[in-house]
Amino acid sequence: MLGDLDVAAAASVLEQALAERTAPTLLVSNEVGLGIVPETPLGRRFRDEAGRLNQRIAARAGRFSSWLPGCR
């Protein structure tokens, strides 16, 4: 899935593209840090990389919201 992909470089490309946008932009991502620890090394890497990307994007966002669907 992630293979030899340079995730940090891909994240930088995404950040640059978002920085150049002039229109409002909405991003939706899965929450990856409140659940169980993945059993496999690949699962843990995915969780860690997704979490870091979410943090990087949220830090640059003009507004950030966290929603937990299904909770009342």
Order of alpha helices (4+ residues) and beta strands (2+ residues): alpha-alpha
